[in-house]
Amino acid sequence: MNKEVESLLVEKQIPEGFIKVTDQPVKTLTSEQKVILNRKGNVLFNEGNIEGARRIFITTGYSDGLIRVADKYVEQKQELKALKLYLLAHNTRKTEPIYDKIAKTVSMILQD
């Protein structure tokens, strides 16, 4: 295991700017680094640290992880947060119900 990546996995040592929040995964990560980070993200997710897992999955662009986090957001009635992650994961099947819900809400507001 790469010592630099290993040190990043200790949560308190991850620099604040390391986890990015833009729409594209970090392109400078090696495949090995992505695997290690995704494993850490899976551990965090399974421990209930959904936000920590989300940050890692966005960084690596791991679509399965993004979808699992988004599903948790849907369970928590946070559909807009979920929508962003579904879009990042390119999962149109799960975005459509959220779009429908938004459209119905806007229609109700406009009718009043």
FIKE-510351 format. One line per field, with one value per residue: residue number from 1; residue in three letters; x, y, z of N, C-alpha, C in turn. Coordinates in Angstrom, 1 decimal. Atoms other than C-alpha are relative to their C-alpha. Layout:
<nodes>
pos: NUM, ...;
code: ALA, ...;
nx: X, ...;
ny: Y, ...;
nz: Z, ...;
cax: X, ...;
cay: Y, ...;
caz: Z, ...;
cx: X, ...;
cy: Y, ...;
cz: Z, ...;
</nodes>
This chain:
<nodes>
pos: 1, 2, 3, 4, 5, 6, 7, 8, 9, 10, 11, 12, 13, 14, 15, 16, 17, 18, 19, 20, 21, 22, 23, 24, 25, 26, 27, 28, 29, 30, 31, 32, 33, 34, 35, 36, 37, 38, 39, 40, 41, 42, 43, 44, 45, 46, 47, 48, 49, 50, 51, 52, 53, 54, 55, 56, 57, 58, 59, 60, 61, 62, 63, 64, 65, 66, 67, 68, 69, 70, 71, 72, 73, 74, 75, 76, 77, 78, 79, 80, 81, 82, 83, 84, 85, 86, 87, 88, 89, 90, 91, 92, 93, 94, 95, 96, 97, 98, 99, 100, 101, 102, 103, 104, 105, 106, 107, 108, 109, 110, 111, 112;
code: MET, ASN, LYS, GLU, VAL, GLU, SER, LEU, LEU, VAL, GLU, LYS, GLN, ILE, PRO, GLU, GLY, PHE, ILE, LYS, VAL, THR, ASP, GLN, PRO, VAL, LYS, THR, LEU, THR, SER, GLU, GLN, LYS, VAL, ILE, LEU, ASN, ARG, LYS, GLY, ASN, VAL, LEU, PHE, ASN, GLU, GLY, ASN, ILE, GLU, GLY, ALA, ARG, ARG, ILE, PHE, ILE, THR, THR, GLY, TYR, SER, ASP, GLY, LEU, ILE, ARG, VAL, ALA, ASP, LYS, TYR, VAL, GLU, GLN, LYS, GLN, GLU, LEU, LYS, ALA, LEU, LYS, LEU, TYR, LEU, LEU, ALA, HIS, ASN, THR, ARG, LYS, THR, GLU, PRO, ILE, TYR, ASP, LYS, ILE, ALA, LYS, THR, VAL, SER, MET, ILE, LEU, GLN, ASP;
nx: 0.8, -0.8, 0.0, 0.7, 1.4, 0.2, 0.1, 1.2, 1.2, 0.3, 0.9, -0.5, -1.1, 0.4, 0.1, 1.3, 0.1, -0.2, 1.3, 0.5, 1.5, 0.5, 0.7, -0.9, -0.9, -1.4, -0.7, -1.4, 0.0, -0.3, 1.0, -0.3, 0.5, 1.5, 0.4, -0.2, 1.0, 1.4, 0.1, 0.3, 1.4, 0.9, -0.1, 0.7, 1.4, 0.5, 0.0, 1.1, -0.6, 0.5, -0.7, -1.4, 0.0, 0.3, -1.2, -1.0, 0.5, 0.0, -1.4, -0.5, 1.0, 0.6, 1.5, 0.8, 0.0, 0.8, 1.4, 0.4, 0.2, 1.2, 1.2, 0.1, 0.6, 1.4, 0.7, 0.0, 0.8, -0.9, 0.0, -0.9, -1.4, 0.0, 0.0, -1.4, -0.8, 0.5, -0.5, -1.4, -0.2, 0.6, 1.0, 1.2, 1.1, 0.4, 0.3, 1.3, 1.0, -0.3, 0.5, 1.5, 0.5, -0.3, 1.0, 1.3, 0.0, 0.1, 1.4, 0.9, -0.3, 0.6, 1.4, 0.5;
ny: -1.2, -1.3, -0.6, -1.3, 0.3, 0.6, -1.1, -0.7, 0.7, -0.3, -1.2, -1.3, -0.5, -0.4, -1.5, -0.5, -0.2, 1.2, 0.5, -1.1, 0.1, -0.4, 1.1, 1.0, 0.6, -0.4, 0.8, 0.4, 1.2, 1.2, 1.1, 0.5, -1.0, 0.1, 1.3, -0.2, -1.0, 0.6, 0.9, -0.8, -0.6, 1.1, 0.2, -1.2, 0.1, 1.1, -0.5, -1.0, -1.3, -0.2, -1.2, 0.3, 0.8, -0.8, -0.8, 0.9, 0.5, -1.1, -0.2, 1.1, 0.2, 1.4, -0.1, 0.9, -0.6, -1.2, 0.4, 0.4, -1.2, -0.7, 0.8, -0.4, -1.3, 0.2, 0.5, -1.0, -1.1, -1.0, 0.3, -0.9, 0.5, 1.3, -0.3, -0.3, 1.2, 0.8, -0.6, 0.3, 1.5, 0.3, 1.0, -0.6, 0.7, -0.5, -1.5, -0.3, -0.2, -1.3, -1.1, 0.0, -0.6, -1.4, -0.5, 0.0, -1.0, -1.3, -0.1, -0.3, -1.3, -0.9, 0.0, -0.8;
nz: 0.0, 0.1, -1.3, 0.1, -0.1, -1.3, -0.9, 0.3, -0.5, -1.4, 0.2, -0.6, 0.8, 1.3, 0.1, 0.3, 1.5, 0.8, 0.5, 0.8, 0.0, 1.4, 0.7, 0.7, -0.9, 0.1, 1.1, -0.3, -0.8, 0.7, -0.2, -1.4, -0.9, 0.1, -0.7, -1.4, -0.5, 0.0, -1.1, -1.2, 0.1, -0.3, -1.5, -0.6, 0.3, -0.8, -1.4, -0.1, 0.3, 1.4, 0.5, 0.3, 1.1, 1.1, 0.4, 0.7, 1.3, 1.0, 0.3, 0.9, 1.1, -0.2, 0.2, -0.9, -1.3, 0.1, 0.1, -1.4, -0.9, 0.5, -0.5, -1.4, 0.0, 0.3, -1.2, -1.0, 0.6, 0.4, 1.4, 0.8, -0.2, 0.7, 1.4, 0.4, 0.0, 1.2, 1.2, 0.0, 0.3, 1.3, -0.2, 0.4, -0.5, -1.3, 0.0, 0.6, -1.1, -0.7, 0.9, 0.0, -1.3, 0.1, 0.9, -0.7, -1.1, 0.6, 0.5, -1.2, -0.4, 1.1, 0.0, -1.2;
cax: 0.0, 1.3, 2.4, 1.0, -2.4, -2.2, -1.6, -4.6, -6.9, -6.4, -9.3, -7.7, -4.8, -6.9, -6.2, -9.4, -8.8, -8.2, -11.8, -13.2, -16.9, -17.0, -18.7, -15.6, -13.5, -9.8, -7.9, -4.5, -5.5, -4.0, -6.1, -4.5, -5.4, -9.0, -9.3, -8.0, -10.2, -13.3, -12.6, -12.4, -15.6, -17.3, -16.1, -17.4, -20.7, -21.2, -20.3, -23.1, -20.7, -22.7, -21.1, -17.6, -18.4, -20.0, -16.9, -14.7, -17.0, -17.3, -13.5, -13.0, -16.1, -17.3, -20.8, -22.0, -21.0, -22.6, -25.9, -25.9, -25.4, -28.1, -30.5, -29.8, -30.7, -33.9, -34.8, -34.1, -36.4, -33.5, -34.3, -32.3, -29.1, -29.9, -30.5, -27.0, -25.4, -27.6, -26.6, -22.9, -23.3, -25.1, -28.1, -31.1, -33.4, -33.3, -33.4, -36.7, -38.9, -37.2, -37.8, -41.5, -41.8, -40.2, -42.5, -45.6, -44.5, -43.9, -47.3, -49.0, -47.3, -48.3, -51.9, -52.2;
cay: 0.0, 3.5, 5.2, 8.6, 7.1, 5.1, 8.3, 9.9, 7.2, 8.2, 10.6, 13.2, 13.5, 14.1, 17.7, 19.8, 20.6, 17.0, 16.0, 18.0, 18.8, 19.5, 17.3, 15.5, 13.0, 13.8, 12.8, 12.6, 9.7, 6.4, 3.2, 2.0, 5.2, 5.0, 1.4, 2.3, 5.4, 3.5, 0.8, 3.5, 5.1, 1.7, 1.3, 4.8, 4.1, 0.8, 2.5, 5.1, 7.9, 8.8, 12.3, 11.0, 8.3, 10.8, 13.0, 10.1, 8.8, 12.2, 12.5, 9.1, 9.2, 5.8, 5.6, 2.6, 4.4, 7.6, 5.8, 4.1, 7.4, 9.0, 6.1, 7.0, 10.6, 9.5, 7.5, 10.6, 12.7, 14.7, 14.3, 17.3, 16.0, 12.6, 14.1, 15.6, 12.3, 10.4, 12.9, 12.5, 8.7, 9.1, 7.2, 8.5, 5.8, 7.2, 10.9, 10.7, 10.1, 13.1, 15.3, 14.2, 15.1, 18.5, 19.1, 18.2, 20.5, 23.4, 22.8, 22.9, 26.1, 27.7, 26.7, 28.6;
caz: 0.0, -0.9, 2.3, 1.2, 0.6, 3.8, 5.7, 4.0, 5.2, 8.8, 8.9, 11.1, 8.6, 5.5, 4.6, 4.4, 0.7, -0.3, -0.6, -3.5, -4.0, -7.8, -10.4, -11.7, -9.8, -9.1, -12.2, -10.5, -8.3, -9.3, -9.6, -6.4, -4.6, -5.8, -4.6, -1.2, -0.8, -2.0, 0.5, 3.2, 1.9, 2.1, 5.7, 6.6, 4.9, 6.7, 10.0, 9.3, 8.4, 5.3, 4.9, 5.1, 2.6, 0.3, 0.2, -0.7, -3.4, -5.0, -4.9, -6.6, -8.8, -7.5, -8.9, -6.9, -3.7, -4.8, -5.6, -2.1, -0.4, -2.6, -1.6, 2.0, 1.3, -0.3, 2.8, 4.9, 2.6, 1.3, -2.4, -3.7, -2.1, -3.6, -7.0, -7.2, -6.4, -8.9, -11.5, -10.6, -10.9, -14.3, -12.9, -14.9, -13.7, -10.2, -11.2, -13.0, -9.8, -8.2, -11.2, -11.2, -7.5, -8.2, -11.1, -9.0, -6.2, -8.6, -10.2, -6.8, -6.0, -9.3, -8.8, -5.5;
cx: 0.9, -0.1, -0.7, -1.5, -0.4, -0.2, -1.3, -1.2, -0.2, -0.8, 0.5, 1.2, -0.4, -0.1, -1.4, -0.2, 0.1, -1.3, -0.7, -1.6, -0.5, -0.5, 0.9, 0.9, 1.5, 0.7, 1.4, 0.1, 0.3, -1.1, 0.1, -0.6, -1.5, -0.5, 0.0, -1.0, -1.4, -0.2, -0.3, -1.4, -1.0, -0.1, -0.8, -1.5, -0.6, 0.0, -1.1, 0.5, -0.3, 0.7, 1.4, 0.1, -0.3, 1.2, 1.0, -0.5, -0.1, 1.5, 0.5, -0.9, -0.6, -1.5, -0.8, -0.1, -0.9, -1.5, -0.4, -0.2, -1.2, -1.2, -0.2, -0.7, -1.5, -0.8, -0.2, -0.8, 0.8, 0.3, 1.0, 1.5, 0.2, 0.1, 1.4, 0.8, -0.4, 0.5, 1.5, 0.3, -0.6, -1.1, -1.4, -1.3, -0.5, -0.2, -1.4, -1.1, 0.2, -0.5, -1.5, -0.5, 0.2, -1.0, -1.4, 0.0, -0.1, -1.4, -1.0, 0.2, -0.6, -1.5, -0.6, 0.0;
cy: 1.2, 0.7, 1.3, -0.2, -0.6, 1.1, 0.8, -0.7, 0.2, 1.3, 1.3, 0.6, 0.3, 1.5, 0.5, 0.1, -1.2, -0.5, 1.1, -0.2, 0.4, -1.3, -1.1, -0.6, 0.5, -0.9, -0.4, -1.2, -1.3, -1.0, -0.5, 0.9, 0.0, -1.2, 0.2, 1.0, -0.6, -1.0, 0.8, 0.6, -1.1, -0.3, 1.1, -0.2, -1.1, 0.3, 1.1, 1.4, 0.4, 1.2, -0.3, -0.9, 0.8, 0.8, -0.8, -0.4, 1.1, 0.2, -1.1, -0.2, -1.4, 0.0, -0.9, 0.6, 1.2, -0.3, -0.5, 1.1, 0.8, -0.8, 0.3, 1.4, -0.1, -0.5, 1.1, 1.2, 1.2, -0.2, 0.9, -0.4, -1.3, 0.3, 0.4, -1.2, -0.9, 0.6, -0.2, -1.4, -0.3, -1.0, 0.7, -0.7, 0.5, 1.5, 0.3, 0.1, 1.3, 1.2, 0.1, 0.6, 1.5, 0.7, 0.1, 1.1, 1.4, 0.3, 0.4, 1.4, 1.0, 0.1, 0.9, 1.4;
cz: 0.0, 1.3, 0.0, 0.1, 1.3, 1.0, -0.2, 0.6, 1.5, 0.0, 0.5, -0.8, -1.4, 0.0, -0.4, -1.5, -0.8, -0.6, -0.8, -0.1, -1.4, -0.6, -0.6, 1.1, -0.2, -1.0, 0.4, 0.9, -0.9, 0.2, 1.4, 1.1, 0.1, 0.7, 1.5, 0.6, -0.1, 1.1, 1.3, 0.0, 0.3, 1.5, 0.7, -0.2, 0.9, 1.5, 0.3, -0.2, -1.4, -0.6, -0.4, -1.3, -1.3, -0.6, -0.7, -1.3, -1.0, -0.5, -1.0, -1.2, 0.0, -0.1, 0.9, 1.4, 0.0, 0.0, 1.4, 0.9, -0.4, 0.5, 1.4, 0.2, -0.3, 1.2, 1.1, -0.6, -0.4, -1.5, -0.8, 0.2, -0.8, -1.5, -0.5, -0.1, -1.1, -1.3, -0.2, -0.4, -1.4, 0.1, -0.3, 0.5, 1.4, 0.1, -0.4, 1.1, 0.7, -0.8, 0.0, 1.3, 0.0, -0.8, 0.6, 1.0, -0.7, -0.6, 1.1, 0.4, -1.0, 0.0, 1.1, -0.3;
</nodes>
